[in-house]
Amino acid sequence: MKAPIGCAVIGYGPLHNFGWAHSAWIEATPELSLLAVCDLDPARTAAAKEAFPHIRTYNDVAEVWADGEVELVSIVTPHFTHCPLAVQAFAAGKHVVVEKAMCLSVAEATQMIEAGKRARRTLAVHHNRRHDGNFRRIREIVGSGAIGEVFEIELYAGGYGPFRHGWYSEKAKSGGAFYFWGPHAVDWVLALIPERIVGVNGYFHNRVWHEITNEDQVRATIRFANGCAADVTWSHIAAIGKPLWRILGTKGGILDTGANAIPGYEKGIRGPVGGSLTLVTYEGGERKEEQVPYLESDWDTYWQGVADHLLRGGPVPVSGEAGRRTIGVFEAAERSSQTGQTEQVPYE
Ligand SMILES: NC(=O)c1ccc[n+]([C@@H]2O[C@H](COP(=O)([O-])OP(=O)(O)OC[C@H]3O[C@@H](n4cnc5c(N)ncnc54)[C@H](O)[C@@H]3O)[C@@H](O)[C@H]2O)c1
C-alpha cells in the first residue's frame, strides 16, 4: 500500500456534522486522500460536495464497493448498520474505520473482526475521545503513579428530560441508552485500567419516558481482576447530577466536573478545548490539592495513527477486539439488569 490512501466516508449526517468531521480529518492527514462521500440521502451528498468540491458522491454503498481507487472506508452511519456495512466493505477488499458504537452485540463485533481477518483488511474503531484533553491528562496522572493504585472510578453524564434524538432514541437502531455517550465512557475506563474484567453488574431503568424505547437510565459496575471497581452511569432521569469523573487511588484522587470545557468543538477537528481538573495527593501525610489544566485535545492524531498503521505497520489505533470489550460490557450490564446477577464479559 502506498500514500496517498484513497478514502471514502459513508454517512454524512446532519445530527452531529460527523460525516463532515471524518472528511475533514482525512483531508487533514497528508497520507490519506478523500475521494468520495456516500449517503442514502442526496441532500446530504450535495452538502458534502459543497464542502469538498473535488470529491465524487454516491447514494448507494454498492458504488463505493465497486470504486477501485477507494482502499479505506469510514463508516459514519447509525449503529444498526455498522456490522452489515463493515462485512460488505471487507468482502469488497476495503479497510474499515467504524464509528462508535462499534455495533449492537458481541456477536456482531465478532462477525466484523472475523470478516476483517478473512479479507486481511484492518478494522479500527473510532474512539476519538481517547484524545480528549481531560482524558489525556487523567491518563498521564494515573500513569505517573501520583495517586497510587486506582481502586475506584465513578463516571457520570446525563440530566432530567426525554432524549428525543432521532434514531439514537430507538433501542432497535441505537442499541439503547448506553450506546450514545457510553462507548466513550467505557472505552476510557478500559483504557485507564488495563486489567481483566472479572464481572459486570447492571442497573437499567424504564420508569418515565415511556414513549422512547431507549432506557431512561443505565448504569454498569465493572469489577477488574485487581479489585478496582468502575461505575458508569448515563441518565435521562437524574434530577441531581454528579461530577463527570471521580477517581480514587491509594495515594490521592482526581475530580473532573467536566463543566468547564468550551462548547462547540464539533465544528472543529481537534476536539474539546480548555478546562481543568482537581488533583489531590497525599505525600508524607500532607494533603495537597491543586487545579491541573487539561492537556490539549488531539482528535486528528487518531487518523495519523491509521496512516501509520496502513503504511508502516504501526499499531491499529483502536482494534476490533478493544471495541468488542466495550460492547461486551453493555451486553453483560443489560443481562445483569435482568438476572440480578454478576455477569461475565466474553473473550476476557
Ligand atoms: N465519535 C464521536 O465523537 C461521535 C460523535 C457523533 C456521532 N458519532 C457516531 O457517528 C455515527 C453517525 O451518527 P450521526 O450523528 O452522524 O447520525 P446522522 O443520522 O446525523 O447521520 C447518519 C447518516 O447516515 C446515512 N445512512 C444511513 N444508512 C446508510 C447507508 N446504508 N448507506 C449510506 N448512508 C447511510 C443517513 O442518511 C444519515 O445521513 C454514529 O455511529 C454515531 O454514534 C460519533
The ligand as a MOL file (V3000), in Angstrom:
LIG
                    3D

  0  0  0     0  0            999 V3000
M  V30 BEGIN CTAB
M  V30 COUNTS 44 48 0 0 0
M  V30 BEGIN ATOM
M  V30 1 N -17.0410 9.7420 17.9190 0
M  V30 2 C -17.8250 10.7510 18.2210 0
M  V30 3 O -17.4600 11.6450 18.9880 0
M  V30 4 C -19.1960 10.8040 17.5540 0
M  V30 5 C -19.9640 11.9830 17.5840 0
M  V30 6 C -21.1860 11.9810 16.8860 0
M  V30 7 C -21.6150 10.8290 16.1990 0
M  V30 8 N -20.8300 9.7150 16.2410 0 CHG=1
M  V30 9 C -21.2310 8.4730 15.5420 0
M  V30 10 O -21.3610 8.7190 14.1580 0
M  V30 11 C -22.3150 7.7890 13.5960 0
M  V30 12 C -23.3380 8.5870 12.8100 0
M  V30 13 O -24.0380 9.4080 13.6770 0
M  V30 14 P -24.6310 10.8340 13.2200 0
M  V30 15 O -24.8920 11.6010 14.4490 0
M  V30 16 O -23.7680 11.4340 12.1600 0 CHG=-1
M  V30 17 O -26.0450 10.3680 12.5870 0
M  V30 18 P -26.9050 11.0550 11.4420 0
M  V30 19 O -28.2440 10.4300 11.5000 0
M  V30 20 O -26.7640 12.5210 11.5140 0
M  V30 21 O -26.1550 10.5970 10.0850 0
M  V30 22 C -26.2010 9.2840 9.6090 0
M  V30 23 C -26.2330 9.3730 8.0720 0
M  V30 24 O -26.0480 8.0540 7.5690 0
M  V30 25 C -26.8350 7.9120 6.3930 0
M  V30 26 N -27.0400 6.4830 6.1510 0
M  V30 27 C -27.7780 5.6150 6.8790 0
M  V30 28 N -27.6920 4.3620 6.3630 0
M  V30 29 C -26.8500 4.4530 5.2850 0
M  V30 30 C -26.3710 3.5180 4.3310 0
M  V30 31 N -26.7030 2.2200 4.3910 0
M  V30 32 N -25.5610 3.9610 3.3280 0
M  V30 33 C -25.2100 5.2710 3.2810 0
M  V30 34 N -25.6250 6.2250 4.1580 0
M  V30 35 C -26.4390 5.8150 5.1510 0
M  V30 36 C -28.1110 8.6830 6.7010 0
M  V30 37 O -28.7690 9.0600 5.5200 0
M  V30 38 C -27.5680 9.8840 7.5020 0
M  V30 39 O -27.3390 10.9900 6.6890 0
M  V30 40 C -22.8910 7.0150 14.7940 0
M  V30 41 O -22.1940 5.8140 14.9450 0
M  V30 42 C -22.5980 7.9420 15.9730 0
M  V30 43 O -22.5350 7.2900 17.2250 0
M  V30 44 C -19.6390 9.6780 16.8910 0
M  V30 END ATOM
M  V30 BEGIN BOND
M  V30 1 1 1 2
M  V30 2 2 2 3
M  V30 3 1 2 4
M  V30 4 1 4 5
M  V30 5 2 4 44
M  V30 6 2 5 6
M  V30 7 1 6 7
M  V30 8 2 7 8
M  V30 9 1 8 9
M  V30 10 1 8 44
M  V30 11 1 9 10
M  V30 12 1 9 42
M  V30 13 1 10 11
M  V30 14 1 11 12
M  V30 15 1 11 40
M  V30 16 1 12 13
M  V30 17 1 13 14
M  V30 18 2 14 15
M  V30 19 1 14 16
M  V30 20 1 14 17
M  V30 21 1 17 18
M  V30 22 2 18 19
M  V30 23 1 18 20
M  V30 24 1 18 21
M  V30 25 1 21 22
M  V30 26 1 22 23
M  V30 27 1 23 24
M  V30 28 1 23 38
M  V30 29 1 24 25
M  V30 30 1 25 26
M  V30 31 1 25 36
M  V30 32 1 26 27
M  V30 33 1 26 35
M  V30 34 2 27 28
M  V30 35 1 28 29
M  V30 36 1 29 30
M  V30 37 2 29 35
M  V30 38 1 30 31
M  V30 39 2 30 32
M  V30 40 1 32 33
M  V30 41 2 33 34
M  V30 42 1 34 35
M  V30 43 1 36 37
M  V30 44 1 36 38
M  V30 45 1 38 39
M  V30 46 1 40 41
M  V30 47 1 40 42
M  V30 48 1 42 43
M  V30 END BOND
M  V30 END CTAB
M  END
